[in-house]
């Protein structure tokens, strides 16, 4: 006997997305899907984030251990106007090339920006 449920999914970005006008804070918690979302072309566009000024997410290094991939997502957020902060920023694993995540936990990331309409 297996139980199943239907779950409606919606995109994060776009006219039918979860980010709607007036939303200023997003806690992105998608069980590892944050990687694909934050690497997407939409993530680097200011307009995709609409009114969002604060973003918190956990980067799943247990799913993607290459630090340079994390840096690509970080660059997307910076291109969208966010300032990105996390524990260990500027340390050896964050600045050396071709680093594989050396720890056994994921990383909580904070991002902030000023809304252009402010």
GROMACS elastic network, one bead per residue, 0.5 to 0.9 nm:
[ bonds ]
;  ai    aj funct       b0    kb
   10    13     6  0.88666   500
   10    16     6  0.72943   500
   10    17     6  0.59375   500
   10    18     6  0.66321   500
   11    14     6  0.72477   500
   11    16     6  0.70904   500
   11    18     6  0.63302   500
   11    19     6  0.87264   500
   12    16     6  0.83066   500
   12    19     6  0.59163   500
   12    37     6  0.79727   500
   12    48     6  0.88741   500
   12    49     6  0.89912   500
   13    16     6  0.74789   500
   13    18     6  0.66080   500
   13    19     6  0.61321   500
   13    20     6  0.86385   500
   13    42     6  0.70341   500
   13    43     6  0.82692   500
   13    48     6  0.57989   500
   13    49     6  0.72393   500
   13    50     6  0.89702   500
   14    18     6  0.81228   500
   14    19     6  0.77057   500
   14    20     6  0.86131   500
   14    42     6  0.87015   500
   14    48     6  0.67651   500
   15    18     6  0.86753   500
   15    19     6  0.85195   500
   15    20     6  0.78047   500
   16    19     6  0.84865   500
   16    20     6  0.83471   500
   17    20     6  0.69077   500
   19    22     6  0.85682   500
   19    23     6  0.64762   500
   19    24     6  0.89253   500
   19    26     6  0.82662   500
   19    48     6  0.82261   500
   19    49     6  0.68313   500
   19    50     6  0.71085   500
   19    51     6  0.84184   500
   19    52     6  0.80167   500
   20    23     6  0.59394   500
   20    49     6  0.87018   500
   20    50     6  0.71328   500
   20    51     6  0.80058   500
   21    24     6  0.84385   500
   21    50     6  0.62074   500
   21    51     6  0.60631   500
   21    52     6  0.85965   500
   22    50     6  0.79994   500
   22    51     6  0.58012   500
   22    52     6  0.78513   500
   23    26     6  0.75934   500
   23    50     6  0.78461   500
   23    51     6  0.58356   500
   23    52     6  0.58016   500
   23    53     6  0.85992   500
   24    49     6  0.89399   500
   24    50     6  0.83384   500
   24    51     6  0.53049   500
   24    53     6  0.51854   500
   24    54     6  0.62576   500
   24    55     6  0.84373   500
   24   115     6  0.88414   500
   25    51     6  0.85762   500
   25    52     6  0.56394   500
   25    53     6  0.62773   500
   25    55     6  0.58606   500
   25    56     6  0.81902   500
   26    52     6  0.70133   500
   26    53     6  0.84800   500
   26    54     6  0.63895   500
   26    56     6  0.64134   500
   26    57     6  0.83878   500
   27    54     6  0.84720   500
   27    55     6  0.58693   500
   27    57     6  0.58245   500
   28    34     6  0.69202   500
   28    55     6  0.73169   500
   28    56     6  0.62004   500
   28    58     6  0.76219   500
   29    32     6  0.78146   500
   29    33     6  0.81140   500
   29    34     6  0.70586   500
   29    56     6  0.86182   500
   29    57     6  0.62317   500
   29    58     6  0.70710   500
   30    33     6  0.51188   500
   30    34     6  0.58561   500
   30    57     6  0.89598   500
   31    34     6  0.72799   500
   31    58     6  0.89148   500
   31    60     6  0.80677   500
   32    35     6  0.61180   500
   32    36     6  0.81482   500
   32    58     6  0.83679   500
   32    59     6  0.74900   500
   32    60     6  0.56983   500
   32    61     6  0.89935   500
   32    62     6  0.89021   500
   32    63     6  0.69163   500
   32    64     6  0.88953   500
   33    36     6  0.55014   500
   33    37     6  0.63202   500
   33    38     6  0.86307   500
   33    60     6  0.87767   500
   34    38     6  0.58347   500
   34    39     6  0.82952   500
   34    57     6  0.75921   500
   34    58     6  0.77988   500
   34    59     6  0.70010   500
   34    60     6  0.78821   500
   35    38     6  0.54034   500
   35    39     6  0.60929   500
   35    40     6  0.85869   500
   35    59     6  0.70399   500
   35    60     6  0.73877   500
   35    63     6  0.88316   500
   35    64     6  0.80129   500
   35    69     6  0.86517   500
   35    70     6  0.80211   500
   35    73     6  0.75289   500
   36    39     6  0.51529   500
   36    40     6  0.60635   500
   36    73     6  0.89516   500
   37    40     6  0.52991   500
   37    41     6  0.86809   500
   37    42     6  0.81116   500
   37    43     6  0.68252   500
   37    73     6  0.88045   500
   38    41     6  0.82241   500
   38    42     6  0.81291   500
   38    43     6  0.53573   500
   38    44     6  0.79799   500
   38    72     6  0.85723   500
   38    73     6  0.52200   500
   38    74     6  0.79977   500
   38    76     6  0.70480   500
   38    77     6  0.75835   500
   39    42     6  0.83054   500
   39    43     6  0.66407   500
   39    44     6  0.81587   500
   39    69     6  0.82938   500
   39    70     6  0.86709   500
   39    72     6  0.68075   500
   39    73     6  0.50463   500
   39    74     6  0.87027   500
   39    76     6  0.69467   500
   40    43     6  0.55081   500
   40    44     6  0.75067   500
   40    73     6  0.83608   500
   40    76     6  0.82780   500
   41    44     6  0.57871   500
   41    45     6  0.72079   500
   41    76     6  0.78938   500
   42    45     6  0.54335   500
   42    46     6  0.85066   500
   42    47     6  0.85844   500
   42    48     6  0.59044   500
   42    49     6  0.85247   500
   42    76     6  0.86950   500
   43    46     6  0.78610   500
   43    48     6  0.66596   500
   43    49     6  0.75266   500
   43    73     6  0.81091   500
   43    76     6  0.58873   500
   43    77     6  0.64140   500
   43    79     6  0.85704   500
   43    80     6  0.70145   500
   44    47     6  0.89381   500
   44    48     6  0.78883   500
   44    49     6  0.89579   500
   44    73     6  0.84085   500
   44    75     6  0.76710   500
   44    77     6  0.55375   500
   44    78     6  0.73650   500
   44    79     6  0.52229   500
   44    81     6  0.84351   500
   45    48     6  0.54423   500
   45    49     6  0.73738   500
   45    76     6  0.77816   500
   45    77     6  0.82162   500
   45    79     6  0.68232   500
   45    81     6  0.84733   500
   46    49     6  0.58588   500
   46    50     6  0.70909   500
   46    77     6  0.85757   500
   46    79     6  0.73546   500
   46    81     6  0.63399   500
   46    82     6  0.88510   500
   47    50     6  0.50817   500
   47    51     6  0.83530   500
   47    80     6  0.78036   500
   48    80     6  0.82729   500
   49    52     6  0.54833   500
   49    53     6  0.83506   500
   49    80     6  0.78058   500
   50    53     6  0.88062   500
   50   115     6  0.84220   500
   51   115     6  0.61643   500
   51   116     6  0.84518   500
   51   117     6  0.84051   500
   52    55     6  0.73302   500
   52   112     6  0.85055   500
   52   113     6  0.79073   500
   52   114     6  0.86877   500
   52   115     6  0.72517   500
   53    82     6  0.78425   500
   53   111     6  0.79665   500
   53   112     6  0.53716   500
   53   114     6  0.58885   500
   53   115     6  0.60694   500
   54    82     6  0.84038   500
   54   110     6  0.75321   500
   54   111     6  0.57767   500
   54   113     6  0.66855   500
   54   114     6  0.89094   500
   55    82     6  0.87387   500
   55   109     6  0.81266   500
   55   110     6  0.58846   500
   55   111     6  0.50022   500
   55   112     6  0.63801   500
   55   113     6  0.89620   500
   56   108     6  0.71999   500
   56   109     6  0.56931   500
   56   111     6  0.63684   500
   56   112     6  0.89099   500
   57   107     6  0.83183   500
   57   108     6  0.58185   500
   57   109     6  0.54027   500
   57   110     6  0.68310   500
   57   111     6  0.87390   500
   58    61     6  0.88954   500
   58   106     6  0.65059   500
   58   107     6  0.54115   500
   58   109     6  0.59538   500
   58   110     6  0.89000   500
   59    62     6  0.86205   500
   59    63     6  0.88439   500
   59    64     6  0.85485   500
   59    70     6  0.75288   500
   59   106     6  0.58429   500
   59   107     6  0.52063   500
   59   108     6  0.63401   500
   59   109     6  0.70109   500
   60    63     6  0.53660   500
   60    64     6  0.62988   500
   60    65     6  0.80239   500
   60   105     6  0.81541   500
   60   106     6  0.51588   500
   60   107     6  0.69583   500
   61    66     6  0.75928   500
   61    67     6  0.81307   500
   61    70     6  0.83775   500
   61   101     6  0.65684   500
   61   103     6  0.85454   500
   61   104     6  0.83242   500
   61   105     6  0.71194   500
   61   106     6  0.51785   500
   61   107     6  0.72403   500
   62    65     6  0.62244   500
   62   101     6  0.85118   500
   62   104     6  0.73115   500
   62   105     6  0.69038   500
   62   106     6  0.64191   500
   64    67     6  0.81178   500
   64    69     6  0.76429   500
   64    70     6  0.81943   500
   64   100     6  0.89885   500
   64   101     6  0.84935   500
   65    68     6  0.89055   500
   65    69     6  0.81755   500
   65    70     6  0.85272   500
   65    99     6  0.84406   500
   65   100     6  0.53495   500
   65   102     6  0.82726   500
   66    69     6  0.55731   500
   66    70     6  0.69935   500
   66    98     6  0.72285   500
   66    99     6  0.62741   500
   66   101     6  0.61870   500
   67    70     6  0.50537   500
   67    71     6  0.62864   500
   67    72     6  0.88024   500
   67    93     6  0.76141   500
   67    94     6  0.71782   500
   67    97     6  0.84984   500
   67    98     6  0.71762   500
   67    99     6  0.56822   500
   67   100     6  0.58546   500
   67   101     6  0.60498   500
   68    72     6  0.63009   500
   68    73     6  0.88399   500
   68    94     6  0.86703   500
   68    97     6  0.75375   500
   68    98     6  0.66628   500
   68    99     6  0.72638   500
   68   100     6  0.84941   500
   69    72     6  0.50622   500
   69    73     6  0.66021   500
   69    74     6  0.86938   500
   70    73     6  0.52263   500
   70    74     6  0.62168   500
   70    75     6  0.86791   500
   71    75     6  0.60479   500
   71    76     6  0.85778   500
   71    94     6  0.84865   500
   72    75     6  0.50475   500
   72    76     6  0.63176   500
   72    77     6  0.88295   500
   73    76     6  0.50358   500
   73    77     6  0.64492   500
   73    78     6  0.87161   500
   74    77     6  0.51998   500
   74    78     6  0.62685   500
   74    79     6  0.86667   500
   74    82     6  0.88895   500
   74    83     6  0.89888   500
   74    84     6  0.68657   500
   75    79     6  0.60548   500
   75    80     6  0.85625   500
   76    79     6  0.50585   500
   76    80     6  0.63506   500
   76    81     6  0.88920   500
   76    82     6  0.88384   500
   77    81     6  0.65080   500
   77    82     6  0.53787   500
   77    83     6  0.76217   500
   77    84     6  0.74436   500
   77   111     6  0.78943   500
   78    81     6  0.50395   500
   78    83     6  0.60343   500
   78    84     6  0.70966   500
   78   111     6  0.88747   500
   79    82     6  0.72359   500
   80   113     6  0.86587   500
   81   112     6  0.82084   500
   81   113     6  0.58195   500
   81   114     6  0.76747   500
   81   115     6  0.88176   500
   82   111     6  0.56845   500
   82   112     6  0.51157   500
   82   114     6  0.79269   500
   83   110     6  0.83056   500
   83   111     6  0.53897   500
   83   112     6  0.52909   500
   83   113     6  0.61163   500
   84   109     6  0.71027   500
   84   110     6  0.58546   500
   84   112     6  0.67206   500
   84   113     6  0.89747   500
   85    89     6  0.70200   500
   85   108     6  0.89217   500
   85   109     6  0.59601   500
   85   110     6  0.51523   500
   85   111     6  0.61008   500
   85   112     6  0.85501   500
   86    89     6  0.57065   500
   86   107     6  0.72998   500
   86   108     6  0.64472   500
   86   110     6  0.63204   500
   86   111     6  0.87753   500
   87   107     6  0.75674   500
   87   108     6  0.77147   500
   87   109     6  0.79316   500
   88    91     6  0.53821   500
   88    92     6  0.84867   500
   88    93     6  0.81147   500
   88    94     6  0.72533   500
   89    92     6  0.88640   500
   89    93     6  0.86970   500
   89    94     6  0.61642   500
   89    95     6  0.85164   500
   90    93     6  0.79332   500
   90    94     6  0.54507   500
   90    95     6  0.60402   500
   91    94     6  0.52741   500
   91    95     6  0.63356   500
   91    96     6  0.86304   500
   92    95     6  0.52857   500
   92    96     6  0.58057   500
   93    96     6  0.58101   500
   93    97     6  0.83250   500
   93    99     6  0.61190   500
   93   100     6  0.79548   500
   93   101     6  0.72747   500
   93   102     6  0.77803   500
   94    97     6  0.83776   500
   94    99     6  0.79411   500
   95    99     6  0.86323   500
   96    99     6  0.63894   500
   99   102     6  0.81128   500
  101   104     6  0.82776   500
  103   106     6  0.79229   500
  113   116     6  0.89499   500
  114   117     6  0.85088   500
  114   118     6  0.71815   500
  115   118     6  0.53873   500
